[in-house]
Amino acid sequence: NWHLGDINSPTFHILAVSGKLNSDTVYSKKQEILLEDFVRLSDKLFDYGVITTDSFTGEIGEYYACRAYNLSKTPRVTRAVDGISKSGKKYQVKSKFDSKSFSYSIQKLEPNLFDYLVIVYFDEKYDPIKIIRTPSNKIIDKSFRITKNNLSEFEEFDISRLSLKPPIKNTINDFAKTYLDLEKNQIIRSKRIVGDIGEFYASKRLNLSLSENKNEKGIDAYNY
């Protein structure tokens, strides 16, 4: 049994994706092109200020929330707060892919540290389809659940008012398409994109079989 966490460092991923780790490739030509697109588009998102880490889904959601509520994004080390309004109100942002039920169970919240909780729902293109907000005083404990039955109780932002510059929107959509293509080509298996790429590379290099159970704790691959 192998846990590939030691290989999942940012430096490893940069070298693996760029082909500098070893001259012998483990990818097909199509996979190489997809990985190059992934690097190029993630770099563009970084340059646009949409992302600052490899937490793509969370940071794209935070970007939308900051645009919607006119927030200043906080540094990544800021505990439980992702954005601050001009009046000083603190916002925590959660993001989820969901275009149907909009149900969401959120755990380990610290409502005493923020004033509003914002939920951003995406479609597969990373386009926001619903953004809702609730004051932290409505969160009784560290867990919070949104269902079809209580969805109407939340303040909903008018998505039509959310304007993005076309180059940014197009880059986000292209990034989403690359994600789907990486998934179809079995390079990634979850929204933990960078970790999945590292695991895929390591499994090919070390002749391992990736665990079929994506949620298996502590084990990424097997040596059969």
C-alpha positions in Angstrom: 0.0 0.0 0.0 1.3 3.5 -0.9 0.5 6.9 0.4 1.8 9.4 -2.1 1.6 12.5 0.0 5.4 12.9 0.1 5.3 13.3 -3.7 2.5 15.8 -3.6 4.5 18.9 -3.2 4.0 22.0 -5.4 7.6 21.6 -6.7 7.0 18.0 -7.7 3.8 18.9 -9.6 5.5 21.8 -11.4 8.4 19.5 -12.5 6.1 16.6 -13.4 3.7 18.6 -15.4 6.4 20.5 -17.2 8.3 17.4 -18.0 11.4 18.4 -16.2 11.3 15.7 -13.6 12.5 13.1 -16.1 13.0 13.1 -19.9 11.0 9.9 -20.2 7.3 10.8 -20.2 4.5 8.7 -18.6 1.8 10.6 -20.5 0.2 10.2 -23.9 0.5 13.1 -26.3 -3.1 14.0 -25.6 -2.6 13.9 -21.8 0.6 16.1 -22.2 -1.4 18.7 -24.1 -4.2 18.7 -21.4 -1.6 19.2 -18.7 0.1 22.0 -20.5 -3.4 23.7 -20.9 -4.0 23.2 -17.2 -0.7 24.9 -16.3 -1.2 27.7 -18.8 -4.8 28.4 -17.6 -4.1 28.1 -13.9 -1.2 30.6 -14.5 -3.6 33.0 -16.2 -6.1 32.7 -13.3 -3.2 33.5 -10.9 -2.2 36.5 -13.0 -5.9 37.8 -13.1 -6.0 37.5 -9.3 -8.7 34.9 -9.3 -6.6 32.3 -7.5 -3.5 32.4 -5.3 -3.2 28.7 -4.4 -4.2 25.3 -5.9 -7.5 25.4 -4.1 -9.2 26.2 -7.4 -12.9 25.6 -6.6 -12.8 27.4 -3.3 -10.9 30.3 -4.7 -13.0 30.8 -7.8 -16.0 30.8 -5.5 -14.4 33.4 -3.3 -13.6 35.5 -6.4 -17.3 35.5 -7.4 -18.4 36.3 -3.8 -16.0 39.2 -3.6 -17.3 40.5 -6.9 -20.9 40.0 -5.8 -20.7 41.7 -2.4 -17.8 44.1 -3.2 -15.4 42.5 -0.7 -11.7 42.7 -0.3 -10.2 39.3 -0.3 -8.3 38.4 2.8 -4.8 36.6 2.9 -5.0 32.8 2.8 -3.8 32.6 6.4 -6.8 34.5 7.7 -8.8 32.0 9.8 -12.5 31.5 8.8 -12.6 34.8 6.8 -12.4 35.0 3.0 -13.5 38.6 2.4 -14.2 41.8 4.2 -16.7 44.5 3.2 -16.1 48.2 3.2 -18.0 48.4 6.4 -15.8 45.8 8.0 -18.2 42.9 7.9 -16.4 39.5 7.6 -17.5 36.9 5.1 -16.8 33.2 4.9 -17.3 31.6 1.5 -18.1 28.0 0.6 -18.4 26.7 -3.0 -20.1 23.7 -4.5 -20.9 22.1 -7.9 -24.6 21.7 -7.9 -27.2 22.7 -10.5 -30.2 20.8 -9.1 -30.9 20.3 -5.4 -28.6 23.0 -3.9 -28.4 20.9 -0.8 -25.3 21.4 1.2 -24.1 20.1 4.6 -21.2 22.3 6.0 -19.2 21.2 9.0 -16.6 22.7 11.4 -17.9 26.3 11.1 -16.8 28.9 13.5 -19.6 31.5 13.2 -18.2 33.6 16.0 -15.3 34.6 13.6 -17.4 35.9 10.7 -20.6 38.0 10.1 -21.9 36.3 6.9 -21.7 32.9 5.3 -21.9 32.9 1.5 -22.5 29.8 -0.6 -21.6 29.9 -4.3 -23.1 27.1 -6.5 -21.4 26.4 -9.8 -22.3 24.5 -13.0 -19.7 22.4 -14.7 -18.3 25.5 -16.5 -17.5 27.1 -13.2 -20.2 29.6 -14.0 -22.1 30.7 -10.8 -25.8 29.7 -10.9 -26.8 30.7 -7.4 -25.2 32.7 -4.7 -26.9 32.9 -1.3 -26.0 34.6 2.0 -27.0 34.2 5.6 -25.9 36.1 8.8 -23.8 34.1 11.2 -26.3 34.6 14.0 -28.5 32.1 12.1 -25.8 29.4 12.5 -26.5 27.8 15.8 -23.5 25.4 16.0 -20.5 24.4 14.0 -22.6 22.5 11.4 -25.1 24.0 8.9 -27.4 22.4 6.4 -29.1 23.8 3.4 -31.9 21.8 1.8 -34.7 22.4 -0.7 -37.0 23.1 2.2 -35.0 26.0 3.7 -33.3 27.3 0.6 -35.9 30.1 0.2 -35.0 31.4 3.6 -31.6 32.7 2.4 -30.9 36.0 0.8 -30.1 35.4 -2.9 -27.8 37.5 -4.9 -29.1 38.5 -8.4 -26.6 36.7 -10.7 -27.4 39.0 -13.6 -25.7 41.8 -11.7 -22.4 39.8 -11.5 -20.2 41.2 -14.3 -16.8 39.8 -15.2 -14.4 41.0 -17.8 -14.7 38.6 -20.8 -11.0 37.5 -20.7 -11.4 36.4 -17.1 -14.8 34.7 -17.7 -13.4 32.9 -20.7 -10.3 31.7 -18.8 -12.4 30.4 -16.0 -14.7 28.5 -18.5 -11.6 27.2 -20.4 -10.1 26.0 -17.1 -13.4 24.2 -16.3 -13.3 22.5 -19.7 -9.7 21.4 -19.1 -10.7 20.0 -15.8 -13.5 17.9 -17.4 -11.0 16.7 -20.1 -8.4 15.7 -17.4 -11.2 13.7 -15.7 -12.3 12.0 -18.9 -8.7 11.1 -19.6 -8.4 9.6 -16.1 -5.7 11.9 -14.9 -7.8 13.4 -12.1 -10.5 11.8 -10.1 -11.7 14.6 -7.8 -11.7 18.4 -7.3 -8.3 17.9 -5.7 -6.7 18.5 -9.0 -3.0 19.0 -8.2 -3.0 16.1 -5.8 -4.6 13.8 -8.4 -2.1 14.8 -11.1 0.8 14.0 -8.7 -0.8 10.6 -7.8 -1.3 9.8 -11.4 2.3 10.6 -12.3 3.7 8.7 -9.3 1.6 5.6 -10.0 2.9 5.5 -13.6 6.5 6.1 -12.5 6.4 3.5 -9.7 4.2 1.0 -11.6 1.4 1.2 -9.0 -2.4 0.8 -9.4 -4.4 3.7 -8.0 -6.9 2.9 -5.3 -10.4 2.5 -6.8 -11.7 3.9 -3.5 -11.0 7.7 -3.9 -12.0 8.2 -0.2 -9.7 5.5 1.2 -7.8 7.3 4.0 -4.1 7.2 3.8 -3.8 5.0 0.7 -3.5 6.3 -2.8 -2.2 3.3 -4.7 -1.3 -0.4 -4.5 1.7 -2.4 -5.7 0.0 -5.6 -7.0 
